[in-house]
Amino acid sequence: MSIESAVDGYEGFASYEHPYGLYVQLLIDRGSRGVAALEIINRDLAKPFGEVPLAMRALAFALWQDGWPVEFRNERDEWHPTDQPLWGPRMVYRLGPHPESFVLPSIDWSHVSADFKWLAQDESGAAYLVDRKPSGAASCAAPGAGRWSYAGIWSRADLFTSFKRGSGDWRKLIVQRPEGA
């Protein structure tokens, strides 16, 4: 899925056991609200699966179908990952974080001044063309801010029509200009 078509995803389930329904917002970016939703789901799954309300069982199954990893255990055992959960009534299940897709940002370098050698995208999705390579997340990002700080010249990359936003860990969303471009 490209970032241009990414929207908040809503999974809704209702049953007679849950007459008001159960709505959990699952963000495509798997941000802090997505983590909170996962914690709520796993808290409700923390008992034998046969005792979990039908709506929550349906949600766990749907999320597994959507690629979320599942682990299981009996009440006294340790957690084991599984690709094919049996959804047994005496087993306890939990969902892991959704695997994050990683896509580097891109731009048509023929539209960009030769002064710019790097393309870097921050946690918010803002992207910049810079003349020098960022030295590393630990030294060039403001602590906890999720943003690069730049020395030298820079320009907003996301203002170029050829710019394509990347996805994944923002500290890895750095691209060097290809030679000859």
N, C-alpha and C positions, 0 to 999 in steps of 0.2 A: 504494500500500500504506500503510495507517495504521500508526502507531508501535505501537499496541496489538497488532497481529498480527506485528510484526517479530521475527524470530528469527534466530539465526546460520544462514547457509545453507552447506551443504556440497555441493561438486561432486566426485563421485568417478568416476574413470575407471581401468579396468584393461585390459591387453592382454597378448598373449604377449611383446611387447617390454618391458613393465613388469610382470613376474609378480606383484610385491607390490602393484601398483596405485599410483595417484597420487591423493592426497587434498589438496586445497587449501581451506582455510577462507576463505570470502569473506564478510566481515561486511557486513551491511546498512548499517551506519553508515560504511563505508569508512574505518575508523579506521586506526591505525598498523599493526595486524596485516594489514589489507586491503592497505595500501601495500606491506608486506613481501612478501605473496603475489604482488602484481603485479610487483615487482622480480624475484622468482624466476622467474616465468613468462617475463618479457621476457628474462632472461638465457638461458633455455633456447631461446628463439625467435631468438636473435642469430646465426643462420646461415641459409643457403638453406633454404626451407621443406621441400624434399624430403629434407633431412638431419635434420630435427627428428623425434624419436620420435613414433610414431603417437598415443600417449596425449596428448602435449603438443599435437599438431595438433588432436586432437578437443577438447581443453580450450579452445584458442584459438578454434575455430569456435563452440563452445557459448557462450563469453563474448560473442563478436560477436553471436550470435543474441539474447543477453540485453541488448543495448544498449551494450556496451562499445565505445568507438571504436577503430578500427584504422588504423594507418599502415603504409605499405610503402616499400621502396626496393630497388634492386638493390645489389650489394655496394659500388659506388663512388658512388652517387647520394645525394641528400639525402632526408629523409623527406617523404612526401606523404600527407595524409589521404584515406581512401576510405570511401564508404558501401557499396560493393559489392566487397569484396576478391575477387580471382580465385584466390587461394591457389595461385599458380604455384610450381613446384618450385625455380626459381632466384631467386625474390624473397625478401626478408627482411621479416618482419612484426613489429610490436610493438603492444601494447594500451595505450591511454591510460586514465587514471582514469575510472571510471564517472561519468557525469553525475549530479550531486547534485540530488535533488529538493528544492524549497524550499516549505515549508508553514508559514505563521505559526501560532503557538499561538493557542488561542481559549478563551473562557470565557463563560458566560451572565452578563453584567454585572448582571442584575437580582438575582442572588444575592450580589453583592459590595457592601460598604460604599462609599458615595459618597466616602469619604476616599481611596480607591485610584484612581489615574488611569492607571496603566501596568501592563502585564503583560510580564515579561521572563523569558526562559528561558536557562539557561546551558548550557555544553557537555555537562555530565553529564545534562541533561534536567530538572534541578530547576528549578521555575518559581516566581516570586514576583510578588505584587501590591505595587506601591510607590506612594507618594504623589507622587514627583517623577520626571521623566524622567531616565534615566541620560544623562550628558553625552557619552558616546561610548566606544567600546571601548578606545581608547588611554588615556583618563584614568580610567575607572572600573573597569577589569578588572585584577586582579592579573596581572603579567607571566607569561605562559605557563600560568596556572592555568585559563583557560577559564571563569571565574566573574565575575559582576558583583559589585561592592560597592555597598552602598546607604547613603544618608544619609536620615534621616527614618524614617517608619513603613513597615513591610512585613509581609507575611503570606505563607505558603506557598500558592501557587495550585494546586499539584498535589494538595492535600487536598480540593479542591472536586470533586464528582462531575461537574460540567459541564465541567471543564477537559479540553481536548484538546491533547496535546503537539504541538509543531511539529517540523520537520526542516530541516536545512540549516545554513548558517554561523550559529553561535550569536550572533555580534555583530549579526545582522540580526533575531533573534527577539524583537523588541520591538513591542508593540501598545499604541496609545493607546486609552483608553476612549472609545467613541463619544459624541457629544454627546446629551444627553437620556437616556442609559442609567444 
